[in-house]
Amino acid sequence: MELQKIRSLGEEELKHHERTTAEQLFRLRFQVALGQNDGVKKLRQLRKEIAQIKTVERERALGINGELNQVAPATEKKARKGKGARK
């Protein structure tokens, strides 16, 4: 699931999606341990998705808008370039 879609989910939908993804990850790990599945790519994808969901939850808890944070570092970089002028 894309980050934009995750950000557009409501609180309950986000919790539900986190639970289902964590359950999928558990089942897949179990299958890999038993040798029934070789889903390394899917494991990576599920872990990444859970991390994105938790990040969005934390941003909401702190009142941070993730999209604004992605733009800010570029502006800071331009501002710093001007300060370090050569003599």
C-alpha positions as YAML, in Angstrom:
chain: A
units: angstrom
residues:
- id: 1
  name: MET
  ca: [0.00, 0.00, 0.00]
- id: 2
  name: GLU
  ca: [1.31, 3.44, -0.88]
- id: 3
  name: LEU
  ca: [2.10, 6.02, 1.77]
- id: 4
  name: GLN
  ca: [-0.55, 8.41, 0.39]
- id: 5
  name: LYS
  ca: [-3.23, 5.74, 0.84]
- id: 6
  name: ILE
  ca: [-2.02, 4.99, 4.37]
- id: 7
  name: ARG
  ca: [-2.18, 8.69, 5.26]
- id: 8
  name: SER
  ca: [-5.74, 8.92, 3.95]
- id: 9
  name: LEU
  ca: [-7.01, 6.11, 6.23]
- id: 10
  name: GLY
  ca: [-8.93, 6.92, 9.38]
- id: 11
  name: GLU
  ca: [-7.78, 5.90, 12.86]
- id: 12
  name: GLU
  ca: [-9.85, 2.70, 13.03]
- id: 13
  name: GLU
  ca: [-8.97, 1.68, 9.47]
- id: 14
  name: LEU
  ca: [-5.29, 2.28, 10.23]
- id: 15
  name: LYS
  ca: [-5.42, 0.09, 13.36]
- id: 16
  name: HIS
  ca: [-7.29, -2.64, 11.46]
- id: 17
  name: HIS
  ca: [-4.79, -2.55, 8.59]
- id: 18
  name: GLU
  ca: [-1.88, -2.74, 11.04]
- id: 19
  name: ARG
  ca: [-3.41, -5.78, 12.76]
- id: 20
  name: THR
  ca: [-4.10, -7.64, 9.51]
- id: 21
  name: THR
  ca: [-0.64, -6.86, 8.12]
- id: 22
  name: ALA
  ca: [1.04, -8.01, 11.34]
- id: 23
  name: GLU
  ca: [-0.98, -11.23, 11.20]
- id: 24
  name: GLN
  ca: [0.05, -11.81, 7.58]
- id: 25
  name: LEU
  ca: [3.67, -11.24, 8.57]
- id: 26
  name: PHE
  ca: [3.38, -13.73, 11.43]
- id: 27
  name: ARG
  ca: [1.85, -16.40, 9.19]
- id: 28
  name: LEU
  ca: [4.46, -15.84, 6.47]
- id: 29
  name: ARG
  ca: [7.33, -16.07, 8.98]
- id: 30
  name: PHE
  ca: [5.85, -19.30, 10.28]
- id: 31
  name: GLN
  ca: [5.66, -20.75, 6.75]
- id: 32
  name: VAL
  ca: [9.25, -19.71, 6.01]
- id: 33
  name: ALA
  ca: [10.43, -21.33, 9.25]
- id: 34
  name: LEU
  ca: [8.71, -24.57, 8.27]
- id: 35
  name: GLY
  ca: [10.24, -24.42, 4.81]
- id: 36
  name: GLN
  ca: [6.86, -24.21, 3.08]
- id: 37
  name: ASN
  ca: [7.48, -20.78, 1.60]
- id: 38
  name: ASP
  ca: [10.41, -18.75, 0.36]
- id: 39
  name: GLY
  ca: [8.73, -15.32, 0.55]
- id: 40
  name: VAL
  ca: [11.65, -13.05, 1.41]
- id: 41
  name: LYS
  ca: [10.35, -10.28, -0.84]
- id: 42
  name: LYS
  ca: [6.88, -10.44, 0.72]
- id: 43
  name: LEU
  ca: [8.41, -10.40, 4.24]
- id: 44
  name: ARG
  ca: [10.31, -7.23, 3.39]
- id: 45
  name: GLN
  ca: [7.20, -5.61, 1.92]
- id: 46
  name: LEU
  ca: [5.05, -6.41, 4.98]
- id: 47
  name: ARG
  ca: [7.68, -5.11, 7.42]
- id: 48
  name: LYS
  ca: [7.95, -1.89, 5.43]
- id: 49
  name: GLU
  ca: [4.18, -1.46, 5.38]
- id: 50
  name: ILE
  ca: [3.92, -1.95, 9.16]
- id: 51
  name: ALA
  ca: [6.70, 0.61, 9.67]
- id: 52
  name: GLN
  ca: [4.89, 3.13, 7.46]
- id: 53
  name: ILE
  ca: [1.63, 2.61, 9.37]
- id: 54
  name: LYS
  ca: [3.39, 3.08, 12.72]
- id: 55
  name: THR
  ca: [5.12, 6.20, 11.41]
- id: 56
  name: VAL
  ca: [1.80, 7.73, 10.33]
- id: 57
  name: GLU
  ca: [0.27, 6.86, 13.71]
- id: 58
  name: ARG
  ca: [3.18, 8.53, 15.52]
- id: 59
  name: GLU
  ca: [3.00, 11.62, 13.29]
- id: 60
  name: ARG
  ca: [-0.69, 11.95, 14.11]
- id: 61
  name: ALA
  ca: [-0.02, 11.52, 17.83]
- id: 62
  name: LEU
  ca: [2.60, 14.28, 17.72]
- id: 63
  name: GLY
  ca: [0.53, 16.49, 15.42]
- id: 64
  name: ILE
  ca: [3.10, 16.39, 12.64]
- id: 65
  name: ASN
  ca: [2.14, 16.54, 8.98]
- id: 66
  name: GLY
  ca: [4.50, 14.16, 7.14]
- id: 67
  name: GLU
  ca: [4.10, 15.86, 3.77]
- id: 68
  name: LEU
  ca: [5.33, 19.19, 5.14]
- id: 69
  name: ASN
  ca: [8.37, 17.51, 6.69]
- id: 70
  name: GLN
  ca: [9.41, 16.14, 3.32]
- id: 71
  name: VAL
  ca: [9.56, 19.65, 1.82]
- id: 72
  name: ALA
  ca: [11.31, 21.37, 4.73]
- id: 73
  name: PRO
  ca: [14.81, 19.81, 4.38]
- id: 74
  name: ALA
  ca: [15.16, 21.11, 0.81]
- id: 75
  name: THR
  ca: [14.39, 24.66, 1.92]
- id: 76
  name: GLU
  ca: [16.82, 24.42, 4.83]
- id: 77
  name: LYS
  ca: [19.54, 23.25, 2.48]
- id: 78
  name: LYS
  ca: [19.07, 26.30, 0.26]
- id: 79
  name: ALA
  ca: [19.09, 28.59, 3.29]
- id: 80
  name: ARG
  ca: [22.35, 27.10, 4.56]
- id: 81
  name: LYS
  ca: [24.05, 27.55, 1.20]
- id: 82
  name: GLY
  ca: [23.55, 31.30, 1.33]
- id: 83
  name: LYS
  ca: [24.92, 31.63, 4.89]
- id: 84
  name: GLY
  ca: [28.27, 30.05, 4.16]
- id: 85
  name: ALA
  ca: [29.45, 32.65, 1.64]
- id: 86
  name: ARG
  ca: [33.17, 32.79, 0.97]
- id: 87
  name: LYS
  ca: [35.23, 35.79, 2.05]
...
